[in-house]
């Protein structure tokens, strides 16, 4: 499981997908989330504005499993 470190209190799912290299730009997030399954802490979620906090576990279909860490 790869750790994605953030410097802020939280990060949105759209920003997270870009940081984790699942998408190349933030503009792709909407379309990516319509076509790919994302599991956050065991629950499916496709809202690009979903706030992710340190300790959250994110599984992205076709991209891998990640955890949010503190930088």
N, CA, C and O atoms as a Tripos MOL2 file, in Angstrom:
@<TRIPOS>MOLECULE
protein
  284   283    71     0     0
PROTEIN
NO_CHARGES

@<TRIPOS>ATOM
      1 N           0.8430   -1.1820    0.0000 N.3       1 UNK1
      2 CA          0.0000    0.0000    0.0000 C.3       1 UNK1
      3 C           0.8860    1.2430    0.0000 C.2       1 UNK1
      4 O           1.7570    1.3990    0.8560 O.2       1 UNK1
      5 N           0.6540    2.1060   -0.9560 N.am      2 UNK2
      6 CA          1.4620    3.3150   -1.1040 C.3       2 UNK2
      7 C           0.8830    4.4480   -0.2550 C.2       2 UNK2
      8 O          -0.3340    4.6220   -0.1960 O.2       2 UNK2
      9 N           1.7490    5.2120    0.3980 N.am      3 UNK3
     10 CA          1.2900    6.3270    1.2200 C.3       3 UNK3
     11 C           1.4050    7.6360    0.4390 C.2       3 UNK3
     12 O           2.4470    7.9390   -0.1430 O.2       3 UNK3
     13 N           0.3130    8.4040    0.4370 N.am      4 UNK4
     14 CA          0.2930    9.7260   -0.1820 C.3       4 UNK4
     15 C           0.2730   10.7340    0.9640 C.2       4 UNK4
     16 O          -0.6780   10.7700    1.7450 O.2       4 UNK4
     17 N           1.3190   11.5490    1.0650 N.am      5 UNK5
     18 CA          1.4270   12.4900    2.1790 C.3       5 UNK5
     19 C           0.7990   13.8310    1.8320 C.2       5 UNK5
     20 O           0.9470   14.3460    0.7230 O.2       5 UNK5
     21 N           0.0870   14.3850    2.8220 N.am      6 UNK6
     22 CA         -0.5120   15.7060    2.6480 C.3       6 UNK6
     23 C          -0.0050   16.6390    3.7420 C.2       6 UNK6
     24 O           0.3320   16.2020    4.8430 O.2       6 UNK6
     25 N           0.0410   17.9260    3.4230 N.am      7 UNK7
     26 CA          0.5160   18.9310    4.3780 C.3       7 UNK7
     27 C          -0.6500   19.6510    5.0540 C.2       7 UNK7
     28 O          -0.4560   20.3460    6.0520 O.2       7 UNK7
     29 N          -1.8610   19.4870    4.5140 N.am      8 UNK8
     30 CA         -3.0460   20.1630    5.0290 C.3       8 UNK8
     31 C          -3.8660   19.1980    5.8910 C.2       8 UNK8
     32 O          -3.5170   18.0250    6.0250 O.2       8 UNK8
     33 N          -4.9510   19.7000    6.4690 N.am      9 UNK9
     34 CA         -5.8010   18.8670    7.3230 C.3       9 UNK9
     35 C          -6.4790   17.7530    6.5260 C.2       9 UNK9
     36 O          -6.6420   16.6320    7.0080 O.2       9 UNK9
     37 N          -6.8700   18.0900    5.2910 N.am     10 UNK10
     38 CA         -7.5280   17.1020    4.4350 C.3      10 UNK10
     39 C          -7.2000   17.3970    2.9730 C.2      10 UNK10
     40 O          -6.6260   18.4330    2.6390 O.2      10 UNK10
     41 N          -7.5820   16.4500    2.1110 N.am     11 UNK11
     42 CA         -7.4200   16.6150    0.6650 C.3      11 UNK11
     43 C          -8.6870   16.0690    0.0220 C.2      11 UNK11
     44 O          -9.2640   15.1000    0.5150 O.2      11 UNK11
     45 N          -9.1250   16.6860   -1.0800 N.am     12 UNK12
     46 CA        -10.3190   16.1590   -1.7450 C.3      12 UNK12
     47 C          -9.9380   14.9390   -2.5850 C.2      12 UNK12
     48 O          -8.7800   14.7620   -2.9610 O.2      12 UNK12
     49 N         -10.9190   14.1220   -2.8640 N.am     13 UNK13
     50 CA        -10.6680   12.9150   -3.6520 C.3      13 UNK13
     51 C         -10.1060   13.2700   -5.0280 C.2      13 UNK13
     52 O          -9.2200   12.5790   -5.5320 O.2      13 UNK13
     53 N         -10.6120   14.3310   -5.6330 N.am     14 UNK14
     54 CA        -10.1060   14.7570   -6.9400 C.3      14 UNK14
     55 C          -8.6270   15.1110   -6.8920 C.2      14 UNK14
     56 O          -7.8610   14.7100   -7.7680 O.2      14 UNK14
     57 N          -8.2210   15.8660   -5.8640 N.am     15 UNK15
     58 CA         -6.8120   16.2260   -5.7080 C.3      15 UNK15
     59 C          -5.9730   14.9810   -5.4010 C.2      15 UNK15
     60 O          -4.8470   14.8430   -5.8770 O.2      15 UNK15
     61 N          -6.5410   14.0870   -4.6040 N.am     16 UNK16
     62 CA         -5.8470   12.8560   -4.2350 C.3      16 UNK16
     63 C          -5.5340   12.0070   -5.4660 C.2      16 UNK16
     64 O          -4.4350   11.4690   -5.5960 O.2      16 UNK16
     65 N          -6.5050   11.8940   -6.3620 N.am     17 UNK17
     66 CA         -6.3000   11.0900   -7.5740 C.3      17 UNK17
     67 C          -5.1510   11.6410   -8.4030 C.2      17 UNK17
     68 O          -4.3970   10.8760   -9.0050 O.2      17 UNK17
     69 N          -5.0110   12.9630   -8.4380 N.am     18 UNK18
     70 CA         -3.9150   13.5850   -9.1750 C.3      18 UNK18
     71 C          -2.5810   13.3180   -8.4710 C.2      18 UNK18
     72 O          -1.6000   12.9520   -9.1190 O.2      18 UNK18
     73 N          -2.5430   13.5020   -7.1530 N.am     19 UNK19
     74 CA         -1.3130   13.2700   -6.3870 C.3      19 UNK19
     75 C          -0.8430   11.8190   -6.4700 C.2      19 UNK19
     76 O           0.3580   11.5480   -6.4830 O.2      19 UNK19
     77 N          -1.7880   10.8970   -6.5250 N.am     20 UNK20
     78 CA         -1.4480    9.4720   -6.5680 C.3      20 UNK20
     79 C          -1.1510    8.9840   -7.9810 C.2      20 UNK20
     80 O          -0.9330    7.7910   -8.1950 O.2      20 UNK20
     81 N          -1.1420    9.9100   -8.9540 N.am     21 UNK21
     82 CA         -0.8580    9.6040  -10.3550 C.3      21 UNK21
     83 C          -1.8950    8.6890  -11.0120 C.2      21 UNK21
     84 O          -1.5910    8.0180  -11.9980 O.2      21 UNK21
     85 N          -3.1150    8.6590  -10.4710 N.am     22 UNK22
     86 CA         -4.1850    7.8880  -11.1110 C.3      22 UNK22
     87 C          -4.7480    8.6580  -12.3010 C.2      22 UNK22
     88 O          -5.2230    8.0590  -13.2670 O.2      22 UNK22
     89 N          -4.6940    9.9930  -12.2280 N.am     23 UNK23
     90 CA         -5.1120   10.8520  -13.3370 C.3      23 UNK23
     91 C          -4.0190   11.8920  -13.5610 C.2      23 UNK23
     92 O          -3.2190   12.1670  -12.6660 O.2      23 UNK23
     93 N          -3.9910   12.4680  -14.7660 N.am     24 UNK24
     94 CA         -2.9270   13.4230  -15.0650 C.3      24 UNK24
     95 C          -3.2850   14.8560  -14.6830 C.2      24 UNK24
     96 O          -2.4060   15.6410  -14.3260 O.2      24 UNK24
     97 N          -4.5790   15.2040  -14.7570 N.am     25 UNK25
     98 CA         -4.9960   16.5510  -14.3630 C.3      25 UNK25
     99 C          -6.2750   16.4720  -13.5460 C.2      25 UNK25
    100 O          -7.0110   15.4880  -13.6180 O.2      25 UNK25
    101 N          -6.5330   17.5110  -12.7710 N.am     26 UNK26
    102 CA         -7.7410   17.5470  -11.9580 C.3      26 UNK26
    103 C          -9.0120   17.4970  -12.7870 C.2      26 UNK26
    104 O         -10.0460   17.0260  -12.3140 O.2      26 UNK26
    105 N          -8.9420   17.9770  -14.0120 N.am     27 UNK27
    106 CA        -10.1010   17.9610  -14.8900 C.3      27 UNK27
    107 C         -10.5700   16.5700  -15.2670 C.2      27 UNK27
    108 O         -11.7260   16.3860  -15.6470 O.2      27 UNK27
    109 N          -9.6960   15.6010  -15.1660 N.am     28 UNK28
    110 CA        -10.0570   14.2120  -15.4950 C.3      28 UNK28
    111 C         -10.8220   13.5240  -14.3700 C.2      28 UNK28
    112 O         -11.4050   12.4620  -14.5840 O.2      28 UNK28
    113 N         -10.8280   14.1110  -13.1760 N.am     29 UNK29
    114 CA        -11.4090   13.4530  -11.9990 C.3      29 UNK29
    115 C         -12.8710   13.0690  -12.2040 C.2      29 UNK29
    116 O         -13.2620   11.9420  -11.9010 O.2      29 UNK29
    117 N         -13.6760   13.9880  -12.7130 N.am     30 UNK30
    118 CA        -15.1070   13.7240  -12.8830 C.3      30 UNK30
    119 C         -15.3520   12.5060  -13.7610 C.2      30 UNK30
    120 O         -16.1360   11.6240  -13.4090 O.2      30 UNK30
    121 N         -14.6800   12.4620  -14.8990 N.am     31 UNK31
    122 CA        -14.8720   11.3450  -15.8280 C.3      31 UNK31
    123 C         -14.2740   10.0570  -15.2830 C.2      31 UNK31
    124 O         -14.8510    8.9810  -15.4440 O.2      31 UNK31
    125 N         -13.1100   10.1670  -14.6340 N.am     32 UNK32
    126 CA        -12.4590    8.9990  -14.0450 C.3      32 UNK32
    127 C         -13.3750    8.3540  -13.0110 C.2      32 UNK32
    128 O         -13.5230    7.1320  -12.9810 O.2      32 UNK32
    129 N         -13.9890    9.1770  -12.1640 N.am     33 UNK33
    130 CA        -14.8420    8.6570  -11.0900 C.3      33 UNK33
    131 C         -16.1480    8.0700  -11.6180 C.2      33 UNK33
    132 O         -16.7620    7.2390  -10.9490 O.2      33 UNK33
    133 N         -16.5750    8.4850  -12.7940 N.am     34 UNK34
    134 CA        -17.7850    7.9070  -13.3920 C.3      34 UNK34
    135 C         -17.5060    6.5010  -13.9270 C.2      34 UNK34
    136 O         -18.4090    5.6680  -14.0050 O.2      34 UNK34
    137 N         -16.2450    6.2490  -14.2950 N.am     35 UNK35
    138 CA        -15.9150    4.9830  -14.9470 C.3      35 UNK35
    139 C         -15.1270    4.0040  -14.0850 C.2      35 UNK35
    140 O         -14.9830    2.8370  -14.4500 O.2      35 UNK35
    141 N         -14.6120    4.4650  -12.9420 N.am     36 UNK36
    142 CA        -13.7800    3.6050  -12.1020 C.3      36 UNK36
    143 C         -14.3160    3.5570  -10.6790 C.2      36 UNK36
    144 O         -14.8310    4.5440  -10.1550 O.2      36 UNK36
    145 N         -14.1830    2.3820  -10.0650 N.am     37 UNK37
    146 CA        -14.6670    2.1830   -8.7070 C.3      37 UNK37
    147 C         -13.6160    2.6600   -7.7080 C.2      37 UNK37
    148 O         -12.4380    2.3250   -7.8260 O.2      37 UNK37
    149 N         -14.0520    3.4460   -6.7240 N.am     38 UNK38
    150 CA        -13.1660    3.9170   -5.6680 C.3      38 UNK38
    151 C         -13.7640    3.5180   -4.3230 C.2      38 UNK38
    152 O         -14.9350    3.7860   -4.0530 O.2      38 UNK38
    153 N         -12.9580    2.8800   -3.4860 N.am     39 UNK39
    154 CA        -13.3900    2.4460   -2.1540 C.3      39 UNK39
    155 C         -12.6060    3.2530   -1.1210 C.2      39 UNK39
    156 O         -11.3750    3.2390   -1.1180 O.2      39 UNK39
    157 N         -13.3250    3.9550   -0.2460 N.am     40 UNK40
    158 CA        -12.6850    4.7410    0.8110 C.3      40 UNK40
    159 C         -13.0990    4.1500    2.1510 C.2      40 UNK40
    160 O         -14.2800    4.1250    2.4950 O.2      40 UNK40
    161 N         -12.1120    3.6770    2.9000 N.am     41 UNK41
    162 CA        -12.3620    3.0530    4.2050 C.3      41 UNK41
    163 C         -13.4600    1.9890    4.1160 C.2      41 UNK41
    164 O         -14.3140    1.8920    4.9970 O.2      41 UNK41
    165 N         -13.4270    1.1910    3.0410 N.am     42 UNK42
    166 CA        -14.3610    0.0790    2.8960 C.3      42 UNK42
    167 C         -15.6910    0.4240    2.2510 C.2      42 UNK42
    168 O         -16.5120   -0.4690    2.0410 O.2      42 UNK42
    169 N         -15.9360    1.7070    1.9230 N.am     43 UNK43
    170 CA        -17.1960    2.1090    1.3180 C.3      43 UNK43
    171 C         -16.9650    2.7460   -0.0480 C.2      43 UNK43
    172 O         -16.0450    3.5450   -0.2240 O.2      43 UNK43
    173 N         -17.8070    2.3860   -1.0090 N.am     44 UNK44
    174 CA        -17.6920    2.9590   -2.3480 C.3      44 UNK44
    175 C         -18.0510    4.4390   -2.3020 C.2      44 UNK44
    176 O         -19.0110    4.8240   -1.6330 O.2      44 UNK44
    177 N         -17.2980    5.2610   -3.0000 N.am     45 UNK45
    178 CA        -17.5670    6.7000   -3.0540 C.3      45 UNK45
    179 C         -16.9970    7.2600   -4.3490 C.2      45 UNK45
    180 O         -15.8550    6.9640   -4.7000 O.2      45 UNK45
    181 N         -17.7740    8.0620   -5.0600 N.am     46 UNK46
    182 CA        -17.2840    8.6290   -6.3190 C.3      46 UNK46
    183 C         -17.4270   10.1480   -6.3430 C.2      46 UNK46
    184 O         -17.4720   10.7450   -7.4190 O.2      46 UNK46
    185 N         -17.5000   10.7770   -5.1720 N.am     47 UNK47
    186 CA        -17.6150   12.2400   -5.1030 C.3      47 UNK47
    187 C         -16.2150   12.8470   -5.1030 C.2      47 UNK47
    188 O         -15.4340   12.6080   -4.1830 O.2      47 UNK47
    189 N         -15.9010   13.6250   -6.1230 N.am     48 UNK48
    190 CA        -14.5420   14.1790   -6.2100 C.3      48 UNK48
    191 C         -14.2580   15.1790   -5.1030 C.2      48 UNK48
    192 O         -13.0940   15.4570   -4.8150 O.2      48 UNK48
    193 N         -15.2960   15.7290   -4.4730 N.am     49 UNK49
    194 CA        -15.1140   16.6650   -3.3700 C.3      49 UNK49
    195 C         -15.0230   16.0020   -2.0090 C.2      49 UNK49
    196 O         -14.8670   16.6820   -0.9940 O.2      49 UNK49
    197 N         -15.1190   14.6770   -1.9790 N.am     50 UNK50
    198 CA        -15.0370   13.9350   -0.7130 C.3      50 UNK50
    199 C         -13.7270   14.2690   -0.0150 C.2      50 UNK50
    200 O         -12.6570   14.1880   -0.6200 O.2      50 UNK50
    201 N         -13.8110   14.6440    1.2580 N.am     51 UNK51
    202 CA        -12.6100   15.0080    2.0120 C.3      51 UNK51
    203 C         -11.9410   13.7590    2.5670 C.2      51 UNK51
    204 O         -12.5870   12.9150    3.1880 O.2      51 UNK51
    205 N         -10.6370   13.6550    2.3330 N.am     52 UNK52
    206 CA         -9.8470   12.5450    2.8480 C.3      52 UNK52
    207 C          -8.9130   13.0880    3.9190 C.2      52 UNK52
    208 O          -8.2780   14.1270    3.7400 O.2      52 UNK52
    209 N          -8.8380   12.3750    5.0300 N.am     53 UNK53
    210 CA         -8.0030   12.7960    6.1530 C.3      53 UNK53
    211 C          -6.8760   11.7950    6.3860 C.2      53 UNK53
    212 O          -6.9130   10.6760    5.8730 O.2      53 UNK53
    213 N          -5.8700   12.2050    7.1640 N.am     54 UNK54
    214 CA         -4.7490   11.3240    7.4910 C.3      54 UNK54
    215 C          -5.3010   10.0370    8.1010 C.2      54 UNK54
    216 O          -6.1400   10.0770    9.0020 O.2      54 UNK54
    217 N          -4.8260    8.9020    7.6040 N.am     55 UNK55
    218 CA         -5.2730    7.6010    8.0940 C.3      55 UNK55
    219 C          -6.3000    6.9380    7.2050 C.2      55 UNK55
    220 O          -6.5260    5.7330    7.3220 O.2      55 UNK55
    221 N          -6.9380    7.7040    6.3040 N.am     56 UNK56
    222 CA         -7.9270    7.1140    5.3970 C.3      56 UNK56
    223 C          -7.2490    6.1530    4.4290 C.2      56 UNK56
    224 O          -6.1180    6.3780    3.9980 O.2      56 UNK56
    225 N          -7.9560    5.0860    4.0960 N.am     57 UNK57
    226 CA         -7.4520    4.1010    3.1470 C.3      57 UNK57
    227 C          -8.3010    4.2010    1.8760 C.2      57 UNK57
    228 O          -9.5300    4.2110    1.9300 O.2      57 UNK57
    229 N          -7.6130    4.2750    0.7370 N.am     58 UNK58
    230 CA         -8.2930    4.4720   -0.5420 C.3      58 UNK58
    231 C          -7.8470    3.3910   -1.5230 C.2      58 UNK58
    232 O          -6.6510    3.1960   -1.7430 O.2      58 UNK58
    233 N          -8.8290    2.6840   -2.1160 N.am     59 UNK59
    234 CA         -8.5330    1.7020   -3.1530 C.3      59 UNK59
    235 C          -9.1300    2.2210   -4.4570 C.2      59 UNK59
    236 O         -10.3200    2.5260   -4.5310 O.2      59 UNK59
    237 N          -8.2830    2.3170   -5.4860 N.am     60 UNK60
    238 CA         -8.7260    2.8420   -6.7730 C.3      60 UNK60
    239 C          -8.6020    1.7350   -7.8080 C.2      60 UNK60
    240 O          -7.5150    1.2070   -8.0440 O.2      60 UNK60
    241 N          -9.7290    1.3910   -8.4220 N.am     61 UNK61
    242 CA         -9.7550    0.3390   -9.4370 C.3      61 UNK61
    243 C          -8.7560    0.6510  -10.5460 C.2      61 UNK61
    244 O          -8.7770    1.7370  -11.1250 O.2      61 UNK61
    245 N          -7.8900   -0.3010  -10.8340 N.am     62 UNK62
    246 CA         -6.9170   -0.1330  -11.9010 C.3      62 UNK62
    247 C          -5.7210    0.7290  -11.5520 C.2      62 UNK62
    248 O          -4.8490    0.9570  -12.3910 O.2      62 UNK62
    249 N          -5.6720    1.2100  -10.3190 N.am     63 UNK63
    250 CA         -4.5780    2.1140   -9.9420 C.3      63 UNK63
    251 C          -3.8400    1.6340   -8.6850 C.2      63 UNK63
    252 O          -2.6270    1.8210   -8.5800 O.2      63 UNK63
    253 N          -4.5450    1.0250   -7.7430 N.am     64 UNK64
    254 CA         -3.8850    0.4990   -6.5540 C.3      64 UNK64
    255 C          -4.5410    0.9190   -5.2510 C.2      64 UNK64
    256 O          -5.6150    1.5210   -5.2290 O.2      64 UNK64
    257 N          -3.8550    0.5790   -4.1660 N.am     65 UNK65
    258 CA         -4.3360    0.8910   -2.8190 C.3      65 UNK65
    259 C          -3.4020    1.9120   -2.1830 C.2      65 UNK65
    260 O          -2.1800    1.8220   -2.3030 O.2      65 UNK65
    261 N          -4.0000    2.8800   -1.5090 N.am     66 UNK66
    262 CA         -3.2300    3.9790   -0.9210 C.3      66 UNK66
    263 C          -3.7110    4.2650    0.4940 C.2      66 UNK66
    264 O          -4.8130    3.8780    0.8840 O.2      66 UNK66
    265 N          -2.8750    4.9400    1.2430 N.am     67 UNK67
    266 CA         -3.2540    5.4640    2.5480 C.3      67 UNK67
    267 C          -2.8330    6.9290    2.5890 C.2      67 UNK67
    268 O          -1.8240    7.3110    1.9970 O.2      67 UNK67
    269 N          -3.6130    7.7440    3.2920 N.am     68 UNK68
    270 CA         -3.2990    9.1590    3.4070 C.3      68 UNK68
    271 C          -2.4180    9.3550    4.6350 C.2      68 UNK68
    272 O          -2.7910    8.9690    5.7440 O.2      68 UNK68
    273 N          -1.2460    9.9560    4.4320 N.am     69 UNK69
    274 CA         -0.3040   10.1770    5.5280 C.3      69 UNK69
    275 C          -0.0200   11.6580    5.7260 C.2      69 UNK69
    276 O          -0.3480   12.4860    4.8760 O.2      69 UNK69
    277 N           0.5890   11.9780    6.8520 N.am     70 UNK70
    278 CA          0.9410   13.3700    7.1630 C.3      70 UNK70
    279 C           2.3650   13.6370    6.7240 C.2      70 UNK70
    280 O           3.2740   12.8660    7.0310 O.2      70 UNK70
    281 N           2.5600   14.7400    5.9980 N.am     71 UNK71
    282 CA          3.9020   15.1080    5.5240 C.3      71 UNK71
    283 C           4.7110   15.7210    6.6470 C.2      71 UNK71
    284 O           5.8670   16.0940    6.4420 O.2      71 UNK71
@<TRIPOS>BOND
     1     1     2 1
     2     2     3 1
     3     3     4 2
     4     3     5 am
     5     5     6 1
     6     6     7 1
     7     7     8 2
     8     7     9 am
     9     9    10 1
    10    10    11 1
    11    11    12 2
    12    11    13 am
    13    13    14 1
    14    14    15 1
    15    15    16 2
    16    15    17 am
    17    17    18 1
    18    18    19 1
    19    19    20 2
    20    19    21 am
    21    21    22 1
    22    22    23 1
    23    23    24 2
    24    23    25 am
    25    25    26 1
    26    26    27 1
    27    27    28 2
    28    27    29 am
    29    29    30 1
    30    30    31 1
    31    31    32 2
    32    31    33 am
    33    33    34 1
    34    34    35 1
    35    35    36 2
    36    35    37 am
    37    37    38 1
    38    38    39 1
    39    39    40 2
    40    39    41 am
    41    41    42 1
    42    42    43 1
    43    43    44 2
    44    43    45 am
    45    45    46 1
    46    46    47 1
    47    47    48 2
    48    47    49 am
    49    49    50 1
    50    50    51 1
    51    51    52 2
    52    51    53 am
    53    53    54 1
    54    54    55 1
    55    55    56 2
    56    55    57 am
    57    57    58 1
    58    58    59 1
    59    59    60 2
    60    59    61 am
    61    61    62 1
    62    62    63 1
    63    63    64 2
    64    63    65 am
    65    65    66 1
    66    66    67 1
    67    67    68 2
    68    67    69 am
    69    69    70 1
    70    70    71 1
    71    71    72 2
    72    71    73 am
    73    73    74 1
    74    74    75 1
    75    75    76 2
    76    75    77 am
    77    77    78 1
    78    78    79 1
    79    79    80 2
    80    79    81 am
    81    81    82 1
    82    82    83 1
    83    83    84 2
    84    83    85 am
    85    85    86 1
    86    86    87 1
    87    87    88 2
    88    87    89 am
    89    89    90 1
    90    90    91 1
    91    91    92 2
    92    91    93 am
    93    93    94 1
    94    94    95 1
    95    95    96 2
    96    95    97 am
    97    97    98 1
    98    98    99 1
    99    99   100 2
   100    99   101 am
   101   101   102 1
   102   102   103 1
   103   103   104 2
   104   103   105 am
   105   105   106 1
   106   106   107 1
   107   107   108 2
   108   107   109 am
   109   109   110 1
   110   110   111 1
   111   111   112 2
   112   111   113 am
   113   113   114 1
   114   114   115 1
   115   115   116 2
   116   115   117 am
   117   117   118 1
   118   118   119 1
   119   119   120 2
   120   119   121 am
   121   121   122 1
   122   122   123 1
   123   123   124 2
   124   123   125 am
   125   125   126 1
   126   126   127 1
   127   127   128 2
   128   127   129 am
   129   129   130 1
   130   130   131 1
   131   131   132 2
   132   131   133 am
   133   133   134 1
   134   134   135 1
   135   135   136 2
   136   135   137 am
   137   137   138 1
   138   138   139 1
   139   139   140 2
   140   139   141 am
   141   141   142 1
   142   142   143 1
   143   143   144 2
   144   143   145 am
   145   145   146 1
   146   146   147 1
   147   147   148 2
   148   147   149 am
   149   149   150 1
   150   150   151 1
   151   151   152 2
   152   151   153 am
   153   153   154 1
   154   154   155 1
   155   155   156 2
   156   155   157 am
   157   157   158 1
   158   158   159 1
   159   159   160 2
   160   159   161 am
   161   161   162 1
   162   162   163 1
   163   163   164 2
   164   163   165 am
   165   165   166 1
   166   166   167 1
   167   167   168 2
   168   167   169 am
   169   169   170 1
   170   170   171 1
   171   171   172 2
   172   171   173 am
   173   173   174 1
   174   174   175 1
   175   175   176 2
   176   175   177 am
   177   177   178 1
   178   178   179 1
   179   179   180 2
   180   179   181 am
   181   181   182 1
   182   182   183 1
   183   183   184 2
   184   183   185 am
   185   185   186 1
   186   186   187 1
   187   187   188 2
   188   187   189 am
   189   189   190 1
   190   190   191 1
   191   191   192 2
   192   191   193 am
   193   193   194 1
   194   194   195 1
   195   195   196 2
   196   195   197 am
   197   197   198 1
   198   198   199 1
   199   199   200 2
   200   199   201 am
   201   201   202 1
   202   202   203 1
   203   203   204 2
   204   203   205 am
   205   205   206 1
   206   206   207 1
   207   207   208 2
   208   207   209 am
   209   209   210 1
   210   210   211 1
   211   211   212 2
   212   211   213 am
   213   213   214 1
   214   214   215 1
   215   215   216 2
   216   215   217 am
   217   217   218 1
   218   218   219 1
   219   219   220 2
   220   219   221 am
   221   221   222 1
   222   222   223 1
   223   223   224 2
   224   223   225 am
   225   225   226 1
   226   226   227 1
   227   227   228 2
   228   227   229 am
   229   229   230 1
   230   230   231 1
   231   231   232 2
   232   231   233 am
   233   233   234 1
   234   234   235 1
   235   235   236 2
   236   235   237 am
   237   237   238 1
   238   238   239 1
   239   239   240 2
   240   239   241 am
   241   241   242 1
   242   242   243 1
   243   243   244 2
   244   243   245 am
   245   245   246 1
   246   246   247 1
   247   247   248 2
   248   247   249 am
   249   249   250 1
   250   250   251 1
   251   251   252 2
   252   251   253 am
   253   253   254 1
   254   254   255 1
   255   255   256 2
   256   255   257 am
   257   257   258 1
   258   258   259 1
   259   259   260 2
   260   259   261 am
   261   261   262 1
   262   262   263 1
   263   263   264 2
   264   263   265 am
   265   265   266 1
   266   266   267 1
   267   267   268 2
   268   267   269 am
   269   269   270 1
   270   270   271 1
   271   271   272 2
   272   271   273 am
   273   273   274 1
   274   274   275 1
   275   275   276 2
   276   275   277 am
   277   277   278 1
   278   278   279 1
   279   279   280 2
   280   279   281 am
   281   281   282 1
   282   282   283 1
   283   283   284 2
@<TRIPOS>SUBSTRUCTURE
     1 UNK1         2 RESIDUE 1 A UNK
     2 UNK2         6 RESIDUE 1 A UNK
     3 UNK3        10 RESIDUE 1 A UNK
     4 UNK4        14 RESIDUE 1 A UNK
     5 UNK5        18 RESIDUE 1 A UNK
     6 UNK6        22 RESIDUE 1 A UNK
     7 UNK7        26 RESIDUE 1 A UNK
     8 UNK8        30 RESIDUE 1 A UNK
     9 UNK9        34 RESIDUE 1 A UNK
    10 UNK10       38 RESIDUE 1 A UNK
    11 UNK11       42 RESIDUE 1 A UNK
    12 UNK12       46 RESIDUE 1 A UNK
    13 UNK13       50 RESIDUE 1 A UNK
    14 UNK14       54 RESIDUE 1 A UNK
    15 UNK15       58 RESIDUE 1 A UNK
    16 UNK16       62 RESIDUE 1 A UNK
    17 UNK17       66 RESIDUE 1 A UNK
    18 UNK18       70 RESIDUE 1 A UNK
    19 UNK19       74 RESIDUE 1 A UNK
    20 UNK20       78 RESIDUE 1 A UNK
    21 UNK21       82 RESIDUE 1 A UNK
    22 UNK22       86 RESIDUE 1 A UNK
    23 UNK23       90 RESIDUE 1 A UNK
    24 UNK24       94 RESIDUE 1 A UNK
    25 UNK25       98 RESIDUE 1 A UNK
    26 UNK26      102 RESIDUE 1 A UNK
    27 UNK27      106 RESIDUE 1 A UNK
    28 UNK28      110 RESIDUE 1 A UNK
    29 UNK29      114 RESIDUE 1 A UNK
    30 UNK30      118 RESIDUE 1 A UNK
    31 UNK31      122 RESIDUE 1 A UNK
    32 UNK32      126 RESIDUE 1 A UNK
    33 UNK33      130 RESIDUE 1 A UNK
    34 UNK34      134 RESIDUE 1 A UNK
    35 UNK35      138 RESIDUE 1 A UNK
    36 UNK36      142 RESIDUE 1 A UNK
    37 UNK37      146 RESIDUE 1 A UNK
    38 UNK38      150 RESIDUE 1 A UNK
    39 UNK39      154 RESIDUE 1 A UNK
    40 UNK40      158 RESIDUE 1 A UNK
    41 UNK41      162 RESIDUE 1 A UNK
    42 UNK42      166 RESIDUE 1 A UNK
    43 UNK43      170 RESIDUE 1 A UNK
    44 UNK44      174 RESIDUE 1 A UNK
    45 UNK45      178 RESIDUE 1 A UNK
    46 UNK46      182 RESIDUE 1 A UNK
    47 UNK47      186 RESIDUE 1 A UNK
    48 UNK48      190 RESIDUE 1 A UNK
    49 UNK49      194 RESIDUE 1 A UNK
    50 UNK50      198 RESIDUE 1 A UNK
    51 UNK51      202 RESIDUE 1 A UNK
    52 UNK52      206 RESIDUE 1 A UNK
    53 UNK53      210 RESIDUE 1 A UNK
    54 UNK54      214 RESIDUE 1 A UNK
    55 UNK55      218 RESIDUE 1 A UNK
    56 UNK56      222 RESIDUE 1 A UNK
    57 UNK57      226 RESIDUE 1 A UNK
    58 UNK58      230 RESIDUE 1 A UNK
    59 UNK59      234 RESIDUE 1 A UNK
    60 UNK60      238 RESIDUE 1 A UNK
    61 UNK61      242 RESIDUE 1 A UNK
    62 UNK62      246 RESIDUE 1 A UNK
    63 UNK63      250 RESIDUE 1 A UNK
    64 UNK64      254 RESIDUE 1 A UNK
    65 UNK65      258 RESIDUE 1 A UNK
    66 UNK66      262 RESIDUE 1 A UNK
    67 UNK67      266 RESIDUE 1 A UNK
    68 UNK68      270 RESIDUE 1 A UNK
    69 UNK69      274 RESIDUE 1 A UNK
    70 UNK70      278 RESIDUE 1 A UNK
    71 UNK71      282 RESIDUE 1 A UNK
